[in-house]
Amino acid sequence: MVKFILLSIVNLVSCVYAVTKTYNWTVTNFTSSYDGVRRNVLGINNNPGHLTAIEINLGDTIVVSVKNNLNVPTSIHWHGMRQMGTQEMDGPVGATQCGIKPGKEVVYKFTPTDAGTYWWHAHYGAQYIDGLRGPLIIRNPNDPHKGEYDEELTIQLTDWYHTQSEILTSNFLNNIVNPDGDEPVWETSLLNGLGNFNCAKTKLVCNTTQPVTRFNFIPGKRYRLRIINMAAFAAYDFSIDNHQMKVIEVDGVDTVTSSVINMIKINVA
């Protein structure tokens, strides 16, 4: 029987051998089909955001050079980071920075103060809905739970729309088009950036053999699952058939319970 342990530890012990991790990103627009339907998406260096992970140890410094190759402004927010002393690196346009203009570049530099499972995403308009988002994992080198699992995996849950974000949000906020204020309904849910839309329901270019995300779990091994809800609107009830989980961290804060559960409800962010 495979045992699942959902772990994401927060511990303020600093890494003795701290380093600086440098990333060079160009925000780009390209065509892809995350659920089988081809559409314009946003990503980093022409790669999907869900494949652009930042993974560091607690105590390391993150330096990300972000160049904007779009024809509109953009920015990057480091979701869950407290930014103690580096508030200007937080990323929300109109709050801590101006948008990165087309063709321009901004360097983000900060040292996270908490270990845990977080994510990064665009913070201009609703660009992250078009795929400009990815995992931000901060590991604790002195993690006391290291002996409790054999492997770890990051699980990204996402709602997905075939309509571009600027049209989607414009219609959502339009009192004439949407007088009741109904939230948009997603076409597909993605698991680590992949889903499977029924091509018979669309006239758009659609791949009938769209691959989906699969994990190869080995019986007898224990797995640490880092679960992130990167959706625009969707909340998820996450469970694994015939298996149980133990939650030890929520939003960067350790839990004190060791209760074993069958399902976890995880809201956006």
N, C-alpha and C positions, 0 to 999 in steps of 0.2 A: 504494500500500500504506500502510495506517495503521500508524504506529509508536507503540508504547506504552512509556512510561517510568514506572515506579512510583517516585515521589519523595516523600520527606518529610524535610526537612533539619533537622538539629539544629545550632545555632550559638549560642554564648553572647554574640554581639554584641548589645548593647541598642539598642532603637529610640530615635533622637534625639528624635523627636516623640511621646513616649509620652502616651497618653490614658487616661482611665478609662471603661470600657464598663459601663453599668448595665443590668441586666435585671430585670424584675418578673414573677415566676413565681407562679402558683397551681397547686398540684398538684390535678388533678381526675380524676374517674371518669366515663367516658362509654361509649357503645356505638359500636363500629365493626367493620369487616370487612376486616382487612388481607390475608387470603387468600381472601375470599369468604364465610367463615363469621362471622356476627355474634356478638360476645361483648363483655363488659365489658372495657375497657382503661383503663390509667392514662396520663395525659399532662400537658401543661402548657397552662394557659389553654384547656382543651378542644381542644387540638391534639395530634396524635400526637408522641411524643417524637422520632421520627426526622426530623421537620420542624423541631425546635427546636434549631438549631445555634448554638453560640457560636464566633465567628470573630474573632480579634484578631491584632495584631502583637506580636512579642516585645518586652517592655518595658511593654506596656499592663497596666493593673490591671483585674481582673474584679470587679464587684460584682453579686451576684445576691441579690435579696430573694425568699425562698421562703415562701409562705403555704400551709399545709396545709388543703385543703378536703375531705380524706378523713375517715372515721370511725375511723381508726387512725393511729398515729404514722407518720412518714416521715423521710427525710433524703436529702441529695444528696452523692454522692462524686465527686470530680474525678479520674478514673482516669488515673494516670501522672504526676500533679503531685507533685513532691518536697516542696512546702510548706515550704521553708526559712524558718524563723522564723514560720510561720503554721500550725503543726500542728493547731491547734484548728479550722481550716477544712476539714479533710480529709473529714469526713462520716460515717465508720463509727459506727453507734450502738453504745454500750457501750465504745468505744475512745477516741474524741476528742470525742464529744458525746452528749447524750441525744437521743432521738427528738423531732422536732417534733410536739407534741401537736395533735390536731384543732382547727382554728380559730386556731392560733398561727402565728407568723412568725419566721424566722431569716434574718439577713443574712450571706452568705458574701462575704469580701473577701480577695483574694490577688493576687500578681503572679507569673505563671509565670516560671521561670528557664530553660526549654528550649523551643525551637521544635520542632514536630513534629505528628503526627497522634494525637490522644487521644480520649477520650469521657467523658461524664458519665453517671451512673446512680444510681438509688435504692440506698440501703444500709441498708434496714430489711427484715428478712425476705428474701423473694425477689421484691420488688415490681418489680424491673427486668424480670423475665420477662413481666410484663403490659404492657410497653411504655414504662416510665418510664426512658428512656435516649436519648441523642442524641450527635452529634459535638461535639468540642471541638478546634478547629483553631487552632494558633498558628503564624503565618507569620513567617519571618525576612525583614525588610526588606532585608537585605544578602545574600540568597540567591544564592550564586555560580552556581546552576543555572538561574537565570531564563531564560537564553538557550537552554536545552535543551528547552523545551516551549512549546506554543502555548496550551494550555488545561489546566485541572485539574478533576478530579471526585472526590467522596468516595463510596466504596463501602461501604455498611453491610451486613454479612452477619449473619443472625439465624435461629436456630431458633424455631419458633412452635408454641404449644400451644393447644388449645381448652379446656383445663382451667385454672381460675384458679390462680395461683401458690401460694396457701396450701393448697389441696387437693392440688396436684401434689407439693409438698414434704412435706406430711404423710404422704401415701401412700408416698413414696420412703423416708422415714426410719422407717416403721412396720415393725417386724420380723415382725409377723403378716401384714400385707397384702403385704409385699415381703421375704420371708425371705432371698432371695439377694442383696438390695441392688442389684437391677438399676436402672440409670439410666432415667429416663423417655424414651420415644421420641417425637420431635416429629412433629406432623402435617404441617408445611410448613416449607420454608426461605424466608425473605424476603430480597429484594434491595431495599435502601433502603425497607424497610417494606411491600413488596408481594409477594405470592405468589399462586399459583393452586391451590386445593384442589379435588379431584374431588368435586363436590357429590353425585354418585351414592353416595358412601361415607358420607354422614351424613344423619341425620334432622333436624339443626339447620337453622335458617334460613340459606340459602346462596345466593350470587349466582353464577349460571352464566356471567356476562359480566364477572367480576372483572378489572380491568386489572392489568397488570404493569409493572414499571419498564423503560423503554427509553432507550437513549442513542443520540444521533445523531452517530456518529463520521464525520469527513470525511477521505477519503483524502489522504495526504500530510501531515496534521497530526500533531504529537507531543503525547501526553497524559500528564499527571501524575495518577496514580491513588492516592488516599489510602484504603487498605483497612483496615477495622476489623471485627474479629469481636466482635460484641456478644451472642453466644449464651449460653445457659445451660450447654449440654453439647456442642454440635456443633463439631467441627474441620472446616475446609474445605481442599480442594485447589482453588486458584483458578487458572484458566487462560483464555486467549482463543484460540479456534480460529484456527490459521494465523498467530499473532502471537507475538512475544517481548516480554519485559520485562527491565528492569534495576532491581535493588533497591539503593537507596542509603541506606536508614535502616530500623532495626528497633527498636521500643520506645523511640524518642527518642534513639537512638544511631546516629551515622553508620557506615556500612559502608565498608571500604577497598577492596572489590573492585568491579570494573566488569563482572563476568561477566553475560552475557545468558542468561536462563533461559526455559523454556517454562511452568513452573508454580511456584506458591508455596504452601507449606503454612502455614496460619495457624490457630493455636489460639485458644481463648477468651481475650478481652482482649488 
